[in-house]
């Protein structure tokens, strides 16, 4: 069984900014993760990825920001979306894009 795309959505935030959400169901989890999902949530501003949450084989759940790559404590898909949205709001506020 191959990976199956469950969600692929681009949400325009401004003329120069968008959020991209991509979620796949994978046949087996990607260690160290135990979930059968692979995801990527990215916030792109002026053609540059300023914030990204994803999970990769060998790395597990993590987030990328100006502070570098940090682990992310995944609990539920709903909490993942809430945490990402809060980070987008925070980034916009810190960069005068409110």
C-alpha positions as CSV (number, residue, x, y, z in Angstrom):
1,X,0.0,0.0,0.0
2,X,1.3,3.4,-0.9
3,X,0.8,6.7,1.0
4,X,-2.6,8.2,0.5
5,X,-3.1,12.0,0.4
6,X,-5.8,12.9,2.9
7,X,-5.5,16.6,2.8
8,X,-3.7,19.1,0.6
9,X,-4.8,22.7,1.1
10,X,-3.3,26.1,0.5
11,X,-4.9,29.0,2.5
12,X,-4.1,32.5,1.3
13,X,-3.4,34.8,4.3
14,X,-2.2,37.9,2.4
15,X,-1.0,38.7,-1.1
16,X,2.4,37.6,-0.1
17,X,1.6,34.9,2.5
18,X,-0.1,31.5,2.6
19,X,-0.4,28.4,4.7
20,X,0.0,25.0,3.2
21,X,-1.3,21.9,5.0
22,X,-0.5,18.4,3.6
23,X,-1.4,15.1,5.4
24,X,-0.9,11.6,4.2
25,X,-1.9,8.2,5.6
26,X,1.1,6.0,5.4
27,X,1.1,2.2,5.4
28,X,3.4,2.0,8.4
29,X,4.5,4.7,10.9
30,X,7.7,6.6,10.3
31,X,9.9,5.8,13.4
32,X,10.2,7.2,15.9
33,X,6.5,8.1,15.4
34,X,3.9,5.5,16.1
35,X,1.2,7.1,14.0
36,X,0.2,6.1,10.5
37,X,0.2,9.8,9.3
38,X,2.8,12.0,7.7
39,X,2.2,15.7,7.8
40,X,3.6,19.1,6.8
41,X,2.2,22.4,7.9
42,X,4.1,25.4,6.5
43,X,3.7,29.1,6.6
44,X,5.2,30.9,3.6
45,X,5.8,34.6,3.6
46,X,7.4,36.5,0.7
47,X,8.4,33.2,-0.9
48,X,10.2,32.0,2.3
49,X,9.1,29.3,4.7
50,X,9.1,31.0,8.1
51,X,7.4,28.3,10.1
52,X,7.0,24.5,9.5
53,X,5.7,21.6,11.5
54,X,6.4,18.1,10.1
55,X,7.4,14.6,10.9
56,X,10.2,12.7,9.3
57,X,11.6,9.2,9.5
58,X,14.4,9.3,12.1
59,X,13.4,12.8,13.4
60,X,9.8,12.3,14.5
61,X,7.6,15.3,15.2
62,X,9.3,18.6,15.1
63,X,9.0,22.3,14.1
64,X,11.2,24.7,12.2
65,X,11.4,28.4,12.9
66,X,13.9,31.2,13.1
67,X,15.1,29.5,16.3
68,X,16.1,26.4,14.4
69,X,14.6,22.9,14.6
70,X,12.9,21.9,17.9
71,X,11.0,18.7,18.9
72,X,7.2,19.0,18.9
73,X,5.2,17.0,21.4
74,X,2.3,15.6,19.2
75,X,-0.8,14.7,21.0
76,X,-3.8,15.0,18.6
77,X,-4.3,16.3,15.1
78,X,-6.6,19.0,16.5
79,X,-3.9,20.2,19.0
80,X,-1.3,20.1,16.2
81,X,-3.5,22.5,14.1
82,X,-4.1,24.8,17.2
83,X,-0.4,24.9,18.0
84,X,0.5,25.7,14.4
85,X,-2.2,28.4,14.2
86,X,-1.0,30.0,17.5
87,X,2.6,30.0,16.1
88,X,1.4,31.7,12.9
89,X,-0.5,34.4,14.9
90,X,2.6,34.9,17.1
91,X,4.9,35.1,14.1
92,X,2.6,37.7,12.4
93,X,2.4,39.7,15.6
94,X,6.2,39.7,16.1
95,X,6.8,40.8,12.5
96,X,4.1,43.5,12.4
97,X,1.8,41.5,10.1
98,X,-1.3,41.5,12.4
